């Protein structure tokens, strides 16, 4: 009986460790996706700022 219980406990621990490993992997994937999304947003905002600066330079040049 004790041997059966030990095997059961070991099996449960293996399943728990597998579940933890899968969760870590999913969290890592989510983090990478979020990082990629933030980079896209940063590039978009940078281009927008560059366009605004160019328009300000053009407006200043016209005013002179």
KAURSUL-V867340 format. One record per residue. RES is the residue in one letter. OMEGA is omega in whole degrees, -180 to 180 (* if undefined). D_FIRST is the distance of its C-alpha to the first C-alpha in Angstrom with 1 decimal. Layout:
res: <RES/RES>
omega: <OMEGA/OMEGA>
d_first: <D_FIRST/D_FIRST>
This chain:
res: <X/X/X/X/X/X/X/X/X/X/X/X/X/X/X/X/X/X/X/X/X/X/X/X/X/X/X/X/X/X/X/X/X/X/X/X/X/X/X/X/X/X/X/X/X/X/X/X/X/X/X/X/X/X/X/X/X/X/X/X/X/X/X/X>
omega: <-178/180/179/-180/178/179/179/180/179/179/178/179/178/179/179/-180/177/179/179/-180/179/179/178/180/180/178/177/178/180/179/179/178/-180/180/178/179/180/179/178/179/-180/178/-180/180/178/178/179/179/178/178/179/179/179/179/178/178/178/178/179/-180/179/-177/-178/*>
d_first: <0.0/3.8/5.5/5.2/6.3/8.7/10.1/10.6/12.4/14.3/15.4/16.6/18.5/20.1/21.2/22.7/24.4/25.8/27.1/28.7/30.4/31.8/33.1/34.8/36.3/37.6/39.1/40.8/42.3/43.5/45.1/46.9/48.2/49.4/51.1/52.9/54.1/55.4/57.3/58.9/60.0/61.4/63.4/64.7/65.8/67.4/69.5/70.5/71.7/73.6/75.3/76.3/77.7/79.7/81.1/82.1/83.8/85.7/86.7/88.0/89.9/91.5/92.6/94.4>
